[in-house]
Amino acid sequence: MRLILACMAVVAMLASQPAAAQVQGTLERIRETGVIRLGFRPSEPPMSFVDQNGRPAGYSVDICMQIVAGVAQALKRNDLTVEFIGVDSATRFSSLADDQIDILCGSTTKTLSRRQIVDFTQLTFVTGGALMSMNDTRVGGVQDLKAKRVGVVHGTTTIGSLNAVLEKTGVAAEVITFDLAKQGLDALRAGEIDAFASDQVVLIGLALTSGDGSNFYITEQMFSFEPFALAVRRNDADFRLLADTVLSSLYRSGNIREIYGRWFGGLPFDMPQLLQALYQLNATPE
């Protein structure tokens, strides 16, 4: 999918970015080709997904489009083409390392081990692992998973956190892996698993877009801490700095709240205090 970017509004600071002739790495490639490639997860609402019109959408996608605007301003180009490339848990990091995408816009947990492969921007969200079950057969927490089947997407931090908490609590559960979160949701509906584990925000998004959200129960208690960030190519300081400049401006100005409200405004609770603190702590001054 390719979109022609137009009518972009960016923060004033970006006007002072280096001239196009001075850029290197990812920015130089974008300047030469006129194309910026956004990797996204097609089925992890509300962070990153394909909407009813077949277009990439979500909280992380909106943030990435703000970064695209920043790139266009820095390169003094208003004709950039945005190419969206779908990735999954198995290909998202290799797509960056193999130069197939320029930035990963999804629900990606920032970890030190992953920084051996990719770099990360400043944090963009914070959540944690939780459990989803059917309303009439509620699983209230990890302790309730004894002798039950719990699904999880392979290649995610959730599977490691889930296995760790099961071992720590001595709960014997059968862990079943899936390629996509939607597959886990379908298995839950079909009674093939008793619960599905993922980041709480992903579970909320699945319920909100499922068409039958009232049939599901999501635990309030989380069994892990998951700080999200956007992944970029390793050792490309110029591009990472530009992305961080845009993020810091969004946080300082409070414009991030508009993006948050667009995707989470329908939830029955206010913005979590931990997320508010994240925005404040990452509002790096100029």
C-alpha positions as CSV (number, residue, x, y, z in Angstrom):
1,M,0.0,0.0,0.0
2,R,1.4,3.4,-1.0
3,L,0.1,6.8,0.1
4,I,1.3,10.2,-1.1
5,L,1.9,12.4,1.9
6,A,0.6,15.9,1.8
7,C,-0.3,18.8,4.1
8,M,2.0,17.9,6.9
9,A,2.3,19.9,10.1
10,V,5.5,19.5,12.2
11,V,7.1,21.3,15.1
12,A,9.2,24.4,14.5
13,M,12.4,22.8,15.8
14,L,12.5,20.4,12.9
15,A,13.1,23.4,10.6
16,S,16.6,23.6,12.0
17,Q,17.5,20.1,11.0
18,P,20.6,19.6,8.8
19,A,20.3,20.3,5.1
20,A,19.4,17.3,2.9
21,A,23.0,17.1,1.6
22,Q,24.3,16.4,5.0
23,V,22.1,13.5,6.0
24,Q,23.3,9.9,6.1
25,G,22.0,6.3,6.5
26,T,18.2,6.0,6.4
27,L,17.6,9.7,5.9
28,E,20.0,9.7,2.9
29,R,18.2,6.7,1.3
30,I,14.8,8.4,1.8
31,R,16.1,11.6,0.3
32,E,17.4,9.7,-2.8
33,T,14.3,7.5,-3.3
34,G,11.5,9.7,-2.0
35,V,10.1,6.7,-0.3
36,I,9.8,5.9,3.5
37,R,8.8,2.4,4.4
38,L,6.7,1.8,7.5
39,G,6.5,-1.7,8.9
40,F,3.3,-2.4,10.8
41,R,1.4,-5.3,12.4
42,P,-1.8,-5.9,10.5
43,S,-3.8,-7.4,13.4
44,E,-2.9,-5.8,16.7
45,P,-5.5,-3.1,17.3
46,P,-5.5,-0.4,18.6
47,M,-1.8,-0.1,18.2
48,S,-1.4,-1.2,14.6
49,F,-3.9,-2.9,12.3
50,V,-5.8,-2.8,9.0
51,D,-9.0,-0.9,9.4
52,Q,-12.4,-1.5,7.7
53,N,-11.2,0.4,4.6
54,G,-8.2,-1.7,4.2
55,R,-5.8,1.0,5.4
56,P,-3.1,0.8,8.1
57,A,-4.3,2.5,11.3
58,G,-3.7,2.7,15.0
59,Y,-1.9,4.6,17.8
60,S,1.6,3.6,16.7
61,V,0.8,4.2,13.0
62,D,-0.4,7.7,13.8
63,I,2.8,8.4,15.7
64,C,4.9,7.1,12.8
65,M,3.0,9.4,10.4
66,Q,4.1,12.3,12.7
67,I,7.7,11.1,12.2
68,V,7.2,10.9,8.5
69,A,6.2,14.6,8.6
70,G,9.3,15.3,10.5
71,V,11.4,13.5,7.9
72,A,9.8,15.4,5.1
73,Q,10.5,18.7,6.9
74,A,14.1,17.8,7.6
75,L,14.7,16.8,4.0
76,K,12.7,19.8,2.6
77,R,10.5,17.4,0.6
78,N,6.7,17.5,0.5
79,D,6.4,14.7,-2.0
80,L,7.4,11.7,0.1
81,T,5.7,8.4,-0.7
82,V,4.8,6.3,2.4
83,E,4.9,2.6,1.8
84,F,3.3,0.4,4.4
85,I,4.7,-3.1,4.7
86,G,3.0,-5.7,6.9
87,V,5.2,-7.7,9.2
88,D,4.6,-10.3,11.9
89,S,6.3,-11.5,15.1
90,A,8.8,-13.6,13.1
91,T,9.8,-11.0,10.5
92,R,9.5,-7.6,12.2
93,F,13.1,-7.3,13.3
94,S,14.7,-9.0,10.3
95,S,12.8,-6.6,8.1
96,L,14.7,-3.8,9.7
97,A,18.0,-5.5,9.7
98,D,17.6,-6.5,6.1
99,D,16.7,-3.0,5.0
100,Q,13.1,-3.9,4.0
101,I,11.5,-1.2,6.3
102,D,12.8,2.0,7.9
103,I,10.8,2.0,11.1
104,L,8.6,-0.5,12.9
105,C,5.2,0.8,14.0
106,G,3.5,-1.7,16.2
107,S,3.3,-2.9,19.8
108,T,6.9,-3.7,20.3
109,T,8.5,-4.1,23.8
110,K,11.9,-2.4,24.2
111,T,14.4,-4.9,25.6
112,L,18.2,-5.0,25.9
113,S,18.4,-8.4,24.1
114,R,16.5,-6.9,21.1
115,R,18.9,-4.1,21.0
116,Q,21.5,-6.6,19.7
117,I,19.4,-6.6,16.5
118,V,17.7,-3.2,16.3
119,D,17.7,0.2,18.1
120,F,14.7,1.8,19.7
121,T,13.2,5.3,20.0
122,Q,12.1,6.8,23.2
123,L,9.2,5.0,24.8
124,T,5.7,5.4,23.3
125,F,3.5,3.4,25.5
126,V,3.5,1.2,28.6
127,T,1.3,-1.8,29.3
128,G,1.7,-5.4,30.6
129,G,0.7,-9.0,30.0
130,A,-2.9,-9.9,30.8
131,L,-5.4,-12.7,30.1
132,M,-8.5,-12.8,28.0
133,S,-11.2,-15.4,28.5
134,M,-14.9,-15.9,27.6
135,N,-17.2,-14.1,30.0
136,D,-19.1,-17.2,30.9
137,T,-15.9,-19.1,31.8
138,R,-13.8,-16.4,33.2
139,V,-10.1,-16.9,34.0
140,G,-9.5,-14.4,36.8
141,G,-5.7,-14.6,36.8
142,V,-2.6,-16.8,36.4
143,Q,-3.7,-18.9,39.4
144,D,-6.8,-19.9,37.5
145,L,-4.8,-21.4,34.6
146,K,-4.2,-24.7,36.5
147,A,-4.8,-27.6,34.1
148,K,-6.1,-25.2,31.5
149,R,-5.0,-24.3,28.0
150,V,-3.6,-20.8,27.4
151,G,-2.7,-19.3,24.0
152,V,0.0,-16.8,23.2
153,V,1.7,-15.5,20.0
154,H,5.1,-16.9,19.6
155,G,8.1,-14.6,19.2
156,T,6.7,-12.1,21.7
157,T,7.9,-11.0,25.1
158,T,4.6,-12.2,26.5
159,I,5.4,-15.9,26.0
160,G,8.6,-15.5,28.1
161,S,6.8,-13.6,30.8
162,L,3.9,-16.1,30.8
163,N,6.2,-19.1,31.1
164,A,8.2,-17.4,33.9
165,V,5.1,-16.5,36.0
166,L,3.7,-20.1,35.5
167,E,7.0,-21.5,36.8
168,K,7.2,-19.1,39.6
169,T,3.7,-19.8,40.8
170,G,3.8,-23.5,40.2
171,V,0.8,-23.4,37.9
172,A,0.7,-26.3,35.4
173,A,-1.0,-25.0,32.3
174,E,-0.7,-26.0,28.6
175,V,0.8,-23.2,26.6
176,I,-0.3,-23.1,22.9
177,T,1.3,-20.8,20.4
178,F,-0.2,-18.9,17.5
179,D,1.2,-16.9,14.6
180,L,-1.3,-14.0,15.0
181,A,-3.3,-12.6,17.9
182,K,-6.5,-13.0,15.8
183,Q,-5.8,-16.7,15.6
184,G,-5.7,-16.8,19.4
185,L,-9.0,-14.9,19.6
186,D,-10.7,-17.3,17.1
187,A,-9.4,-20.3,19.1
188,L,-10.8,-18.8,22.3
189,R,-14.2,-18.4,20.7
190,A,-14.1,-22.0,19.5
191,G,-13.2,-23.3,22.9
192,E,-9.9,-24.6,21.8
193,I,-8.1,-22.7,24.5
194,D,-9.4,-21.4,27.9
195,A,-7.5,-18.1,27.9
196,F,-5.4,-16.0,25.6
197,A,-2.4,-14.1,26.9
198,S,-1.1,-10.8,25.3
199,D,-0.3,-7.3,26.2
200,Q,-3.4,-5.9,27.9
201,V,-3.7,-3.0,25.4
202,V,-3.7,-5.6,22.5
203,L,-6.4,-7.6,24.3
204,I,-8.5,-4.5,24.7
205,G,-8.1,-3.7,21.0
206,L,-9.1,-7.2,20.0
207,A,-12.2,-7.0,22.1
208,L,-13.1,-3.5,20.8
209,T,-12.8,-4.6,17.2
210,S,-14.2,-8.1,17.5
211,G,-17.9,-7.3,17.0
212,D,-18.8,-9.3,20.1
213,G,-16.6,-7.6,22.8
214,S,-19.1,-8.1,25.6
215,N,-18.5,-11.8,25.4
216,F,-14.9,-11.5,26.6
217,Y,-13.3,-10.9,30.0
218,I,-9.9,-9.2,30.4
219,T,-8.0,-9.3,33.7
220,E,-7.2,-6.0,35.2
221,Q,-4.1,-7.5,37.0
222,M,-1.0,-7.8,34.8
223,F,1.7,-10.3,35.1
224,S,4.5,-8.4,33.3
225,F,5.7,-4.9,32.5
226,E,5.9,-4.0,28.8
227,P,7.4,-0.7,27.7
228,F,6.7,-0.1,24.0
229,A,8.9,1.8,21.6
230,L,9.4,2.1,17.8
231,A,12.2,0.0,16.4
232,V,14.7,1.5,14.0
233,R,17.8,0.2,12.3
234,R,20.8,-0.3,14.5
235,N,23.5,2.4,14.7
236,D,21.6,5.0,12.7
237,A,21.9,7.9,15.1
238,D,20.6,10.6,12.8
239,F,17.3,8.9,12.0
240,R,16.7,7.8,15.6
241,L,17.4,11.4,16.8
242,L,14.9,12.8,14.4
243,A,12.3,10.3,15.5
244,D,13.0,11.1,19.2
245,T,12.8,14.8,18.4
246,V,9.3,14.3,17.0
247,L,8.2,12.2,20.0
248,S,9.6,14.7,22.6
249,S,7.7,17.5,20.9
250,L,4.5,15.4,20.9
251,Y,4.9,14.9,24.7
252,R,5.9,18.4,25.5
253,S,3.1,20.0,23.6
254,G,0.5,17.6,24.9
255,N,-0.5,16.6,21.3
256,I,0.1,13.0,22.1
257,R,-3.2,13.1,24.1
258,E,-5.1,13.7,20.9
259,I,-3.6,10.5,19.4
260,Y,-4.3,8.6,22.6
261,G,-7.9,9.9,22.7
262,R,-8.4,8.8,19.1
263,W,-7.7,5.1,19.9
264,F,-8.4,4.8,23.6
265,G,-11.1,7.5,24.3
266,G,-13.8,4.9,24.3
267,L,-12.4,2.9,27.1
268,P,-14.2,3.0,30.5
269,F,-11.2,4.4,32.4
270,D,-8.9,7.5,32.2
271,M,-5.4,7.5,30.9
272,P,-3.3,5.4,33.3
273,Q,-1.0,7.4,35.6
274,L,2.0,5.3,34.5
275,L,1.4,6.4,30.9
276,Q,1.1,10.0,31.9
277,A,4.4,9.7,33.7
278,L,6.0,8.1,30.7
279,Y,5.0,11.1,28.5
280,Q,6.4,13.5,31.1
281,L,9.7,11.6,31.5
282,N,10.2,11.4,27.8
283,A,9.4,15.0,27.0
284,T,13.1,15.7,26.5
285,P,13.9,19.4,26.2
286,E,15.3,20.9,23.0
